[in-house]
Amino acid sequence: MVLEWWELAIAIVSAVAAVIATALEVRERLSRRRTPSPSPDPPSPEPDGRYDVFVSYTEADSESAELLASRLRTEGLRVFLAAWIGPGLVESLEKEGALLASANGVLLFSGTTMNDSAIRDEYAALLQRAHSGGQRFIPVLVEDVELPPFARIRRPLDLRNPGTPEFDERLATLVRAVRPRSDAS
């Protein structure tokens, strides 16, 4: 029995497709078996309960907040981030205590910021602390949005493009602004 060239081509293509399908199935089964690697533990609270920076953000901006807070910590700053609150603690009480114990407040502004009632409360508290002279309030843009009036009168920081030299320069400006005076060199 002699096979025509097209019959041979169909047989080869079918065999290759069967091998690929089997490989994909094996890969899918293996990926289901793998246990996810544990995420690193969040930083522990500062021992004296004082912070250089309180970072306020919506859940939608958590990735930007984590990036910013991590970078600030690598610069030696004491940072409060709600995502780092330990298990068993009351989030609103921890946030309130950290806000009062922070020298500076940073609020990330995006399209979702002012739609979140808890963040509006934090915004009001940050403004009140800034007006009473107890804290610097720094609006930080993480998206192209119009700032509310009381944030607009302050000099906002544009951190919309992570991974760029401009982002790093602006982050350095933020670090200089929030670094405790005794640490500044």
N, C-alpha and C positions, 0 to 999 in steps of 0.2 A: 504494500500500500504506500503510495507516494503522496506526501502532503504538498499542497500548493503553498506558495510563498505567503499568501494572505492568511491561510489557516495556521501556518507556523507563527506568523506575527500575532495573531489573535491568542494563540496558546501562550506565547511569551508574555504578552500584556496581561493576560489573566493570571499567570503565575506571579508576576511582579505585583499586581494589585492584591493578591492573596497574602503575599509576604508583607506588604505595607500595612494591610488591615490587621494582620496578626501582631505586627510590631506596635501599632498604635494601641491595640487592646492591651498588650502587655504593659506598655508605658502607663496607660490609664490605671490599670490595676496596681502597679507599683506606686504611683503617685497617691492613690487612696490609702495605701498602707503606711506611707511615711507619716511620722508624727511631726507636726510643725515645730520648728525650733522655737524655744521659748523667747519671748521678747525680753530685752534687757529690763532689769528692775528700774523703775523711775528713781530719780534722785531722792534721798531722804530729806526731810525738812531741815532747815538750818537749825543748828543746836540752840542758838540764842533766840530763835523765832523772828529774827530780823531779816529783811530782804532789801536788796538794792533796787530790784525791779519787780513789780506786780504786772503780769501780762494778762490782759482781758481780751477775750475772743469768743466768737460763736463756735458751735460744734462744726459748722461748715468750714471754718478757718483753722481747724485743729492742726492740720499738716503745717501750715505756715507758722502757727504759734509754736509747735514743737521745734521746728527748724530754728526760729528766732531764739527761743529759750535755750536750746542746746548750744547755739553759737555764743550766746551771752555767758553761759556757764563756762565754756572753754576759755573765755576771756577773764575768768576768775570772779565773775559777779555772782551774787546770791540771788536766784531767780525763783519767783513763785509762779507755778503754772497749775491750774486746776486739775489737769490730767495726771499730775504727780501726787495728788492727794491719796493717802494710803487707805486700805480697806478698813471698814468699820468706823470711819470718821464721817462727820456730818459736813457735806460739801459747803453749804452756805455759811456755816460757822467758821470753817477753815478759811474760806475766801475773805470773810469779814475781818478775821484776825490778821490775815496776811496783808490785806489792804491797809489796815491801820499800822502795821509794822514795816511798811515799805517806804523807802525814800522817794521812789519814782513810780509812776503809773504809766503803762503803755496800753493803748487800746488799738487793736487791729480793726481797720475799717474796710469792709467789703460790701457787696450788695445785700448781704443778709444781716449786717450788724444792727442797724436800728430797728429791725423787725423783731428782734429778740427782747422780750420784756426784762429778762434777767440782766442782759447786757446794758439795756437802757438804765437800769438801777445802778450798775457798776459805773456807767458813764457819769451819772449824776453824782455818785460818791467820789469818783476821781476828780470831777470839777470842784466839788465842795472842799476836798482836801487841798487842791491847788489854790483855791481862793483863801483858805485859812492859813496858807503859808507852810503847810506841813508836807507838801509833796509836789514834785514836778509832774505835770501831765503832758504826755507826748502822743499825739495822734499818729498812727502809722498806717499808710495806705498799702493794702495788699491786693487791691483791685482798683480799677479806674472808677471812682465814685465821687460824688459831691459830698463834702463833709458837712455835718450839721453846723449851725452858726457858731456855737461856743468852741467847737474843735477847730473850725476854720480860722479863728483869730489867732490861734497858736501856729507856730511854724511846724507843719507836719513833715514827717519823714517818709519818703517814697521807697518802699521795699517791695515793689511789684515784680522785679525780675531777678529771682534768685539764680545764682550761678554766673552772674555777670560781674565784671570789674566794678561797675557802678554800684551794684548791690553791696559788694564788699566794702567799698569806700563809704557808703551811707551807713552801713552797719558799724564801721569804725567810728563814725561821727556819733552814733547812738551810744556806743560804749564810752566814749569820752564824756558825753553829756550825763550819763548815769553813774559813772564810776565815782565812788566816794572820794572826796577831796584829799583825804589823807593817803589814798592809794595812787592818786594821779602823779605821773612823773613826766 
